[in-house]
Amino acid sequence: MVTLRGPFSPSSSSTGGTHRPRAAVCVPHKAGSHSWGRFARELLTLQLAAESEEAEAEEREWAALDFAARAEALRVRAVAVRHPMSRLLSVYRMAFERWCDEGGFLFKQWRGAVCAIDFEKADREMEEEEERKKSDDGLIPSDASDLGSFLSGALKQHREGNDRFMLRLWRRFHPDRRRDPMVDPHRQIAFTFQEFVEFLLEPRLEGDDGAGMYYLSK
């Protein structure tokens, strides 16, 4: 939700204070939410810089209002929309076209949490895990049921979940490790738009716990 402050003369409201007209814009994910938020913050900064101390006092008064009082004072309520195909293309370009894009939004926004693992090592671990499951007939090792192992696995999922999810997706489209080994993740962890669509139609991955990508579940 983005709240915009109108450039009009202050008007009285039933909340007991004097406020400029406000507009609330609901911005769903991949409909420009990041850009809308930055625009609203920069607009407010410019407005406050060009106005008097009374305007800053008004802003502090507005910030102190509870949700119901703010909702009552709103003059305009709107929802930002975007063409569904445009939203899909935006998701593809943000994450799936090239996961390890150092100039990309996710890499800059979540520095240290995107393309941060040793993909070659993780790929070998997944290969060994799959072989172990086949040999053990899917049985869980006895040392994997204790609390320490559970917490360790949860922490690892939190730190490396995004990268490991993308690696599992890559393994889905490159099953032959001998012909196509993981050697250059910055180049290899990338998907065509066709592969992206195939993933949307069948998102379940082998060995996936069903949680999906961490950032998509936020």
Phi and psi restraints in degrees (value plus and minus 20) as a CYANA .aco file:
   2 VAL   PHI    -134.6   -94.6
   2 VAL   PSI     110.4   150.4
   3 THR   PHI    -128.9   -88.9
   3 THR   PSI     104.2   144.2
   4 LEU   PHI    -125.5   -85.5
   4 LEU   PSI     121.9   161.9
   5 ARG   PHI    -123.1   -83.1
   5 ARG   PSI     101.5   141.5
   6 GLY   PHI     -89.3   -49.3
   6 GLY   PSI     126.6   166.6
   7 PRO   PHI    -108.7   -68.7
   7 PRO   PSI      19.6    59.6
   8 PHE   PHI    -128.6   -88.6
   8 PHE   PSI     153.5   193.5
   9 SER   PHI     -86.3   -46.3
   9 SER   PSI     122.3   162.3
  10 PRO   PHI     -77.5   -37.5
  10 PRO   PSI     126.2   166.2
  11 SER   PHI    -150.8  -110.8
  11 SER   PSI     129.5   169.5
  12 SER   PHI     -90.2   -50.2
  12 SER   PSI     130.0   170.0
  13 SER   PHI    -153.1  -113.1
  13 SER   PSI     143.7   183.7
  14 SER   PHI     -97.3   -57.3
  14 SER   PSI     -18.5    21.5
  15 THR   PHI    -104.0   -64.0
  15 THR   PSI     -21.6    18.4
  16 GLY   PHI      75.9   115.9
  16 GLY   PSI     -19.0    21.0
  17 GLY   PHI    -150.1  -110.1
  17 GLY   PSI    -194.9  -154.9
  18 THR   PHI    -136.5   -96.5
  18 THR   PSI     102.8   142.8
  19 HIS   PHI    -155.9  -115.9
  19 HIS   PSI     128.3   168.3
  20 ARG   PHI     -92.3   -52.3
  20 ARG   PSI     136.1   176.1
  21 PRO   PHI     -78.4   -38.4
  21 PRO   PSI     118.1   158.1
  22 ARG   PHI    -140.3  -100.3
  22 ARG   PSI     129.1   169.1
  23 ALA   PHI    -145.6  -105.6
  23 ALA   PSI     111.1   151.1
  24 ALA   PHI    -124.7   -84.7
  24 ALA   PSI     108.2   148.2
  25 VAL   PHI    -139.5   -99.5
  25 VAL   PSI      97.1   137.1
  26 CYS   PHI    -104.3   -64.3
  26 CYS   PSI     102.7   142.7
  27 VAL   PHI    -140.4  -100.4
  27 VAL   PSI      83.3   123.3
  28 PRO   PHI     -84.2   -44.2
  28 PRO   PSI     142.3   182.3
  29 HIS   PHI     -79.5   -39.5
  29 HIS   PSI     123.4   163.4
  30 LYS   PHI      42.3    82.3
  30 LYS   PSI       6.1    46.1
  31 ALA   PHI    -141.9  -101.9
  31 ALA   PSI       5.1    45.1
  32 GLY   PHI      73.5   113.5
  32 GLY   PSI       3.7    43.7
  33 SER   PHI     -80.6   -40.6
  33 SER   PSI     -63.3   -23.3
  34 HIS   PHI     -85.9   -45.9
  34 HIS   PSI     -64.4   -24.4
  35 SER   PHI     -86.6   -46.6
  35 SER   PSI     -60.1   -20.1
  36 TRP   PHI     -82.1   -42.1
  36 TRP   PSI     -64.6   -24.6
  37 GLY   PHI     -82.1   -42.1
  37 GLY   PSI     -64.2   -24.2
  38 ARG   PHI     -86.0   -46.0
  38 ARG   PSI     -59.9   -19.9
  39 PHE   PHI     -80.7   -40.7
  39 PHE   PSI     -64.5   -24.5
  40 ALA   PHI     -83.9   -43.9
  40 ALA   PSI     -62.0   -22.0
  41 ARG   PHI     -85.8   -45.8
  41 ARG   PSI     -64.1   -24.1
  42 GLU   PHI     -88.4   -48.4
  42 GLU   PSI     -56.6   -16.6
  43 LEU   PHI     -83.6   -43.6
  43 LEU   PSI     -63.6   -23.6
  44 LEU   PHI     -83.2   -43.2
  44 LEU   PSI     -61.3   -21.3
  45 THR   PHI     -80.6   -40.6
  45 THR   PSI     -64.2   -24.2
  46 LEU   PHI     -86.1   -46.1
  46 LEU   PSI     -59.9   -19.9
  47 GLN   PHI     -83.6   -43.6
  47 GLN   PSI     -65.1   -25.1
  48 LEU   PHI     -87.5   -47.5
  48 LEU   PSI     -55.0   -15.0
  49 ALA   PHI     -87.8   -47.8
  49 ALA   PSI     -48.6    -8.6
  50 ALA   PHI    -113.8   -73.8
  50 ALA   PSI     -23.2    16.8
  51 GLU   PHI    -137.6   -97.6
  51 GLU   PSI    -198.5  -158.5
  52 SER   PHI    -105.6   -65.6
  52 SER   PSI     158.1   198.1
  53 GLU   PHI     -84.5   -44.5
  53 GLU   PSI     -45.8    -5.8
  54 GLU   PHI     -81.6   -41.6
  54 GLU   PSI     -55.8   -15.8
  55 ALA   PHI     -85.8   -45.8
  55 ALA   PSI     -59.5   -19.5
  56 GLU   PHI     -85.9   -45.9
  56 GLU   PSI     -58.7   -18.7
  57 ALA   PHI     -84.1   -44.1
  57 ALA   PSI     -58.7   -18.7
  58 GLU   PHI     -82.8   -42.8
  58 GLU   PSI     -60.1   -20.1
  59 GLU   PHI     -86.7   -46.7
  59 GLU   PSI     -58.9   -18.9
  60 ARG   PHI     -85.6   -45.6
  60 ARG   PSI     -58.4   -18.4
  61 GLU   PHI     -84.0   -44.0
  61 GLU   PSI     -61.5   -21.5
  62 TRP   PHI     -83.5   -43.5
  62 TRP   PSI     -62.8   -22.8
  63 ALA   PHI     -83.7   -43.7
  63 ALA   PSI     -46.1    -6.1
  64 ALA   PHI    -102.2   -62.2
  64 ALA   PSI     -32.1     7.9
  65 LEU   PHI     -91.1   -51.1
  65 LEU   PSI     129.1   169.1
  66 ASP   PHI    -101.5   -61.5
  66 ASP   PSI     155.4   195.4
  67 PHE   PHI     -80.6   -40.6
  67 PHE   PSI     -63.5   -23.5
  68 ALA   PHI     -83.6   -43.6
  68 ALA   PSI     -61.3   -21.3
  69 ALA   PHI     -86.5   -46.5
  69 ALA   PSI     -59.6   -19.6
  70 ARG   PHI     -86.0   -46.0
  70 ARG   PSI     -62.0   -22.0
  71 ALA   PHI     -81.3   -41.3
  71 ALA   PSI     -58.3   -18.3
  72 GLU   PHI     -88.2   -48.2
  72 GLU   PSI     -52.5   -12.5
  73 ALA   PHI    -102.4   -62.4
  73 ALA   PSI     -32.1     7.9
  74 LEU   PHI     -87.3   -47.3
  74 LEU   PSI     116.7   156.7
  75 ARG   PHI    -115.0   -75.0
  75 ARG   PSI     -52.9   -12.9
  76 VAL   PHI    -153.1  -113.1
  76 VAL   PSI     117.0   157.0
  77 ARG   PHI    -145.9  -105.9
  77 ARG   PSI     111.0   151.0
  78 ALA   PHI    -163.2  -123.2
  78 ALA   PSI     140.2   180.2
  79 VAL   PHI    -144.1  -104.1
  79 VAL   PSI     106.3   146.3
  80 ALA   PHI     -97.3   -57.3
  80 ALA   PSI     115.4   155.4
  81 VAL   PHI    -143.6  -103.6
  81 VAL   PSI     139.7   179.7
  82 ARG   PHI    -170.4  -130.4
  82 ARG   PSI     125.2   165.2
  83 HIS   PHI     -78.3   -38.3
  83 HIS   PSI     113.9   153.9
  84 PRO   PHI     -73.2   -33.2
  84 PRO   PSI     -61.3   -21.3
  85 MET   PHI     -87.7   -47.7
  85 MET   PSI     -54.3   -14.3
  86 SER   PHI     -85.7   -45.7
  86 SER   PSI     -57.9   -17.9
  87 ARG   PHI     -85.4   -45.4
  87 ARG   PSI     -62.6   -22.6
  88 LEU   PHI     -82.0   -42.0
  88 LEU   PSI     -63.6   -23.6
  89 LEU   PHI     -83.6   -43.6
  89 LEU   PSI     -56.7   -16.7
  90 SER   PHI     -84.2   -44.2
  90 SER   PSI     -62.6   -22.6
  91 VAL   PHI     -83.3   -43.3
  91 VAL   PSI     -63.6   -23.6
  92 TYR   PHI     -79.9   -39.9
  92 TYR   PSI     -67.8   -27.8
  93 ARG   PHI     -89.5   -49.5
  93 ARG   PSI     -50.6   -10.6
  94 MET   PHI     -91.3   -51.3
  94 MET   PSI     -58.7   -18.7
  95 ALA   PHI    -147.1  -107.1
  95 ALA   PSI     -59.6   -19.6
  96 PHE   PHI    -112.4   -72.4
  96 PHE   PSI     -46.7    -6.7
  97 GLU   PHI     -83.9   -43.9
  97 GLU   PSI     -60.3   -20.3
  98 ARG   PHI    -179.7  -139.7
  98 ARG   PSI      79.1   119.1
  99 TRP   PHI     -83.6   -43.6
  99 TRP   PSI     -60.6   -20.6
 100 CYS   PHI    -113.9   -73.9
 100 CYS   PSI      20.7    60.7
 101 ASP   PHI    -103.5   -63.5
 101 ASP   PSI      84.6   124.6
 102 GLU   PHI     -85.4   -45.4
 102 GLU   PSI     -38.1     1.9
 103 GLY   PHI    -117.2   -77.2
 103 GLY   PSI     -17.9    22.1
 104 GLY   PHI    -100.8   -60.8
 104 GLY   PSI     145.2   185.2
 105 PHE   PHI     -82.3   -42.3
 105 PHE   PSI     -68.2   -28.2
 106 LEU   PHI     -83.9   -43.9
 106 LEU   PSI     -61.5   -21.5
 107 PHE   PHI     -81.7   -41.7
 107 PHE   PSI     -60.4   -20.4
 108 LYS   PHI     -95.4   -55.4
 108 LYS   PSI     -59.2   -19.2
 109 GLN   PHI     -92.3   -52.3
 109 GLN   PSI     -59.3   -19.3
 110 TRP   PHI    -137.2   -97.2
 110 TRP   PSI      31.2    71.2
 111 ARG   PHI     -76.2   -36.2
 111 ARG   PSI     109.9   149.9
 112 GLY   PHI      73.3   113.3
 112 GLY   PSI     -29.7    10.3
 113 ALA   PHI    -138.1   -98.1
 113 ALA   PSI     -22.3    17.7
 114 VAL   PHI    -142.6  -102.6
 114 VAL   PSI     106.7   146.7
 115 CYS   PHI      34.9    74.9
 115 CYS   PSI      27.4    67.4
 116 ALA   PHI    -129.6   -89.6
 116 ALA   PSI     -32.0     8.0
 117 ILE   PHI    -112.3   -72.3
 117 ILE   PSI     148.9   188.9
 118 ASP   PHI    -104.3   -64.3
 118 ASP   PSI      77.8   117.8
 119 PHE   PHI     -84.3   -44.3
 119 PHE   PSI     -55.6   -15.6
 120 GLU   PHI     -83.7   -43.7
 120 GLU   PSI     -64.1   -24.1
 121 LYS   PHI     -86.1   -46.1
 121 LYS   PSI     -64.2   -24.2
 122 ALA   PHI     -82.8   -42.8
 122 ALA   PSI     -57.5   -17.5
 123 ASP   PHI     -83.8   -43.8
 123 ASP   PSI     -62.4   -22.4
 124 ARG   PHI     -84.7   -44.7
 124 ARG   PSI     -60.0   -20.0
 125 GLU   PHI     -82.6   -42.6
 125 GLU   PSI     -62.2   -22.2
 126 MET   PHI     -85.4   -45.4
 126 MET   PSI     -58.0   -18.0
 127 GLU   PHI     -83.6   -43.6
 127 GLU   PSI     -64.3   -24.3
 128 GLU   PHI     -86.0   -46.0
 128 GLU   PSI     -58.3   -18.3
 129 GLU   PHI     -83.8   -43.8
 129 GLU   PSI     -61.7   -21.7
 130 GLU   PHI     -84.4   -44.4
 130 GLU   PSI     -61.2   -21.2
 131 GLU   PHI     -85.6   -45.6
 131 GLU   PSI     -58.7   -18.7
 132 ARG   PHI     -85.5   -45.5
 132 ARG   PSI     -59.8   -19.8
 133 LYS   PHI     -83.8   -43.8
 133 LYS   PSI     -58.0   -18.0
 134 LYS   PHI     -85.8   -45.8
 134 LYS   PSI     -63.6   -23.6
 135 SER   PHI     -92.6   -52.6
 135 SER   PSI     -52.3   -12.3
 136 ASP   PHI    -111.7   -71.7
 136 ASP   PSI     -16.0    24.0
 137 ASP   PHI      37.7    77.7
 137 ASP   PSI      14.8    54.8
 138 GLY   PHI      60.4   100.4
 138 GLY   PSI     -16.3    23.7
 139 LEU   PHI     -93.4   -53.4
 139 LEU   PSI     123.5   163.5
 140 ILE   PHI    -103.2   -63.2
 140 ILE   PSI     108.5   148.5
 141 PRO   PHI     -76.9   -36.9
 141 PRO   PSI     128.9   168.9
 142 SER   PHI     -82.9   -42.9
 142 SER   PSI     -50.5   -10.5
 143 ASP   PHI    -102.6   -62.6
 143 ASP   PSI     -17.8    22.2
 144 ALA   PHI    -117.6   -77.6
 144 ALA   PSI     -20.3    19.7
 145 SER   PHI    -119.3   -79.3
 145 SER   PSI     -23.8    16.2
 146 ASP   PHI    -101.5   -61.5
 146 ASP   PSI     142.8   182.8
 147 LEU   PHI     -82.7   -42.7
 147 LEU   PSI     -58.9   -18.9
 148 GLY   PHI     -81.4   -41.4
 148 GLY   PSI     -62.8   -22.8
 149 SER   PHI     -86.1   -46.1
 149 SER   PSI     -58.5   -18.5
 150 PHE   PHI     -83.3   -43.3
 150 PHE   PSI     -67.8   -27.8
 151 LEU   PHI     -85.8   -45.8
 151 LEU   PSI     -58.7   -18.7
 152 SER   PHI     -82.4   -42.4
 152 SER   PSI     -62.1   -22.1
 153 GLY   PHI     -86.2   -46.2
 153 GLY   PSI     -57.5   -17.5
 154 ALA   PHI     -85.9   -45.9
 154 ALA   PSI     -61.3   -21.3
 155 LEU   PHI     -85.6   -45.6
 155 LEU   PSI     -60.5   -20.5
 156 LYS   PHI     -84.1   -44.1
 156 LYS   PSI     -59.0   -19.0
 157 GLN   PHI     -84.9   -44.9
 157 GLN   PSI     -59.2   -19.2
 158 HIS   PHI     -85.0   -45.0
 158 HIS   PSI     -62.1   -22.1
 159 ARG   PHI     -98.5   -58.5
 159 ARG   PSI     -58.0   -18.0
 160 GLU   PHI    -139.0   -99.0
 160 GLU   PSI     -13.8    26.2
 161 GLY   PHI     -78.1   -38.1
 161 GLY   PSI     -64.0   -24.0
 162 ASN   PHI     -82.3   -42.3
 162 ASN   PSI     -69.1   -29.1
 163 ASP   PHI     -83.1   -43.1
 163 ASP   PSI     -63.1   -23.1
 164 ARG   PHI     -88.5   -48.5
 164 ARG   PSI     -53.3   -13.3
 165 PHE   PHI     -83.7   -43.7
 165 PHE   PSI     -65.9   -25.9
 166 MET   PHI     -84.6   -44.6
 166 MET   PSI     -54.5   -14.5
 167 LEU   PHI     -87.0   -47.0
 167 LEU   PSI     -61.0   -21.0
 168 ARG   PHI     -81.9   -41.9
 168 ARG   PSI     -59.6   -19.6
 169 LEU   PHI     -85.1   -45.1
 169 LEU   PSI     -61.5   -21.5
 170 TRP   PHI     -81.8   -41.8
 170 TRP   PSI     -61.4   -21.4
 171 ARG   PHI     -83.8   -43.8
 171 ARG   PSI     -50.6   -10.6
 172 ARG   PHI     -82.7   -42.7
 172 ARG   PSI     -58.9   -18.9
 173 PHE   PHI    -113.5   -73.5
 173 PHE   PSI     -26.2    13.8
 174 HIS   PHI    -155.2  -115.2
 174 HIS   PSI      51.1    91.1
 175 PRO   PHI     -94.4   -54.4
 175 PRO   PSI     -41.9    -1.9
 176 ASP   PHI    -110.9   -70.9
 176 ASP   PSI      80.2   120.2
 177 ARG   PHI     -89.7   -49.7
 177 ARG   PSI     -50.0   -10.0
 178 ARG   PHI     -92.1   -52.1
 178 ARG   PSI     -56.3   -16.3
 179 ARG   PHI    -106.6   -66.6
 179 ARG   PSI     -46.2    -6.2
 180 ASP   PHI    -159.3  -119.3
 180 ASP   PSI      50.2    90.2
 181 PRO   PHI     -93.8   -53.8
 181 PRO   PSI     138.4   178.4
 182 MET   PHI    -102.4   -62.4
 182 MET   PSI      88.5   128.5
 183 VAL   PHI    -147.8  -107.8
 183 VAL   PSI     -42.4    -2.4
 184 ASP   PHI    -162.1  -122.1
 184 ASP   PSI      60.5   100.5
 185 PRO   PHI     -79.0   -39.0
 185 PRO   PSI     -53.5   -13.5
 186 HIS   PHI     -81.4   -41.4
 186 HIS   PSI     -49.4    -9.4
 187 ARG   PHI    -115.3   -75.3
 187 ARG   PSI     -56.8   -16.8
 188 GLN   PHI    -104.0   -64.0
 188 GLN   PSI     -53.9   -13.9
 189 ILE   PHI     -96.5   -56.5
 189 ILE   PSI      54.4    94.4
 190 ALA   PHI    -171.8  -131.8
 190 ALA   PSI     126.7   166.7
 191 PHE   PHI    -152.2  -112.2
 191 PHE   PSI     126.7   166.7
 192 THR   PHI     -95.5   -55.5
 192 THR   PSI     144.3   184.3
 193 PHE   PHI     -85.8   -45.8
 193 PHE   PSI     -52.7   -12.7
 194 GLN   PHI     -83.5   -43.5
 194 GLN   PSI     -63.2   -23.2
 195 GLU   PHI     -83.7   -43.7
 195 GLU   PSI     -59.0   -19.0
 196 PHE   PHI     -80.1   -40.1
 196 PHE   PSI     -64.5   -24.5
 197 VAL   PHI     -85.2   -45.2
 197 VAL   PSI     -60.2   -20.2
 198 GLU   PHI     -81.7   -41.7
 198 GLU   PSI     -58.7   -18.7
 199 PHE   PHI     -85.1   -45.1
 199 PHE   PSI     -60.3   -20.3
 200 LEU   PHI     -82.8   -42.8
 200 LEU   PSI     -57.9   -17.9
 201 LEU   PHI     -94.8   -54.8
 201 LEU   PSI     -49.2    -9.2
 202 GLU   PHI    -159.9  -119.9
 202 GLU   PSI      60.7   100.7
 203 PRO   PHI     -95.9   -55.9
 203 PRO   PSI     -37.6     2.4
 204 ARG   PHI     -88.3   -48.3
 204 ARG   PSI     108.9   148.9
 205 LEU   PHI    -130.3   -90.3
 205 LEU   PSI     130.2   170.2
 206 GLU   PHI     -83.8   -43.8
 206 GLU   PSI     105.7   145.7
 207 GLY   PHI      65.4   105.4
 207 GLY   PSI     -22.0    18.0
 208 ASP   PHI     -96.3   -56.3
 208 ASP   PSI     125.2   165.2
 209 ASP   PHI    -108.6   -68.6
 209 ASP   PSI     -15.8    24.2
 210 GLY   PHI      70.3   110.3
 210 GLY   PSI     -25.4    14.6
 211 ALA   PHI     -96.4   -56.4
 211 ALA   PSI     -46.0    -6.0
 212 GLY   PHI      53.8    93.8
 212 GLY   PSI    -190.2  -150.2
 213 MET   PHI     -89.5   -49.5
 213 MET   PSI     116.4   156.4
 214 TYR   PHI     -79.7   -39.7
 214 TYR   PSI     -65.3   -25.3
 215 TYR   PHI     -90.7   -50.7
 215 TYR   PSI     -47.1    -7.1
 216 LEU   PHI     -93.7   -53.7
 216 LEU   PSI     -39.0     1.0
 217 SER   PHI    -113.7   -73.7
 217 SER   PSI     -20.6    19.4
